[in-house]
Amino acid sequence: MNKVAAMTKGSAVTGVTVWYDSACPLCRREIALMQRLDRRGRIAFVDIHAARPVNPVALLARLLAREDGELRSGAAACAAMWRQISLLRPLGLAGRNPVVLAVLERAYLAFLRLRPRLQSLARRFEGRRG
């Protein structure tokens, strides 16, 4: 059993498990939106800081999800999550196509390059609001 699977043993058997960084303001907002959209409760959201994973660095680097016993990363993890949400399901299903997934992965990598700046802006915005 791999480290991530061992960490979440006993989590939701059906649907998808998504690990997220609750210390990241962007991640918190995205997950809050996904939780609102997940009306059927098919996604188990796991805060990596509360779960105390064996290797948190790997979980912080890219979005990770487990779907059908398979670990997915980056755009594939996003697509797995989207497939569980009625509104986003068509996009998630399109992500099964290798060409579409490659385009989504390029967009995901571009987001990762911008993420530190976006996090900084989001933290400043949160500081002004709170």
matplotlib code that plots the C-alpha trace (Angstrom):
import matplotlib.pyplot as plt

x = [0.0, 1.5, 1.9, -1.0, -3.3, -2.2, -2.8, -6.4, -7.3, -10.9, -11.9, -14.8, -14.9, -17.1, -16.4, -13.1, -10.8, -9.1, -6.2, -5.9, -3.7, -5.9, -3.0, -3.4, -6.1, -6.6, -7.0, -9.5, -11.6, -11.5, -12.4, -15.2, -16.7, -16.3, -17.9, -20.9, -21.2, -20.8, -24.4, -24.3, -21.4, -19.3, -15.9, -14.0, -12.0, -8.9, -7.0, -3.3, -2.4, -5.1, -4.3, -0.6, 0.6, 3.9, 5.1, 3.3, 5.7, 4.4, 0.9, 1.7, 3.3, 0.3, -3.4, -3.8, -6.9, -7.7, -10.3, -11.2, -8.1, -5.8, -3.8, -4.2, -2.2, -2.6, -5.1, -6.0, -6.9, -9.0, -10.8, -11.5, -13.0, -15.1, -16.5, -18.2, -20.0, -23.0, -22.3, -18.7, -19.0, -18.8, -15.5, -14.3, -15.3, -13.5, -10.4, -10.4, -9.3, -5.5, -5.4, -7.8, -6.0, -2.7, -4.2, -5.6, -2.2, -0.5, -3.0, -2.5, 1.3, 0.9, -1.3, 1.4, 3.9, 1.5, 0.3, 2.8, 1.9, -1.8, -1.4, 0.3, -2.4, -5.1, -3.5, -3.3, -7.0, -7.9, -5.9, -7.9, -11.2, -10.5]
y = [0.0, 3.4, 6.1, 8.2, 5.2, 4.2, 7.7, 7.7, 4.1, 4.1, 7.3, 7.3, 4.1, 5.5, 8.6, 10.5, 11.5, 14.9, 16.1, 19.9, 22.5, 24.4, 26.9, 28.1, 30.7, 29.8, 26.1, 26.9, 28.9, 26.3, 23.5, 25.5, 26.0, 22.3, 21.3, 23.5, 22.0, 18.4, 18.1, 14.3, 14.2, 12.0, 13.7, 13.2, 16.3, 15.7, 18.7, 17.5, 19.5, 17.8, 14.4, 14.6, 12.7, 10.8, 13.0, 16.4, 17.9, 15.7, 16.6, 20.3, 20.3, 19.3, 18.5, 14.8, 12.7, 9.0, 7.7, 4.0, 3.1, 5.1, 8.1, 11.0, 14.3, 17.8, 18.2, 14.5, 15.0, 18.0, 16.0, 13.2, 15.7, 17.3, 14.0, 13.7, 17.1, 17.2, 20.7, 20.0, 16.3, 17.1, 18.8, 15.9, 13.3, 15.3, 15.1, 11.3, 12.1, 12.3, 15.3, 17.3, 16.1, 17.3, 20.8, 20.8, 19.8, 22.7, 25.1, 23.5, 23.9, 27.5, 28.0, 26.4, 29.0, 31.8, 30.2, 31.8, 35.3, 34.5, 33.2, 36.3, 38.5, 36.3, 36.5, 40.3, 40.4, 38.2, 40.4, 43.4, 41.7, 40.0]
z = [0.0, -0.9, 1.7, 0.5, 0.4, 3.9, 5.2, 4.1, 4.9, 6.0, 4.1, 1.6, -0.4, -3.2, -5.2, -4.9, -2.1, -2.6, -0.5, -0.1, 1.6, 4.1, 4.7, 1.1, 0.7, -3.0, -2.0, 0.7, -1.7, -4.4, -1.9, -0.4, -3.9, -4.7, -1.4, -2.2, -5.7, -4.4, -3.4, -3.5, -1.1, -3.4, -2.6, 0.6, 1.2, 3.4, 4.9, 4.6, 7.8, 9.9, 8.4, 9.3, 6.2, 6.1, 3.2, 3.3, 0.7, -2.0, -1.1, -1.2, -4.6, -6.6, -6.1, -5.5, -5.7, -5.4, -7.9, -8.3, -6.2, -8.5, -7.4, -9.8, -9.8, -11.2, -14.0, -13.7, -10.1, -11.0, -13.7, -11.2, -8.8, -11.5, -12.6, -9.2, -9.6, -11.9, -13.1, -13.9, -15.0, -18.8, -18.3, -16.1, -18.7, -21.4, -19.2, -19.8, -23.4, -23.5, -25.7, -23.5, -20.4, -21.9, -22.5, -18.9, -17.5, -19.4, -17.9, -14.4, -14.8, -15.7, -12.6, -10.5, -11.7, -10.8, -7.5, -5.2, -6.4, -6.3, -2.8, -1.6, -3.1, -1.5, 1.9, 1.6, 0.6, 3.6, 5.9, 4.8, 5.2, 8.6]

ax = plt.figure().add_subplot(projection="3d")
ax.plot(x, y, z, "-o")
ax.set_aspect("equal")
plt.show()
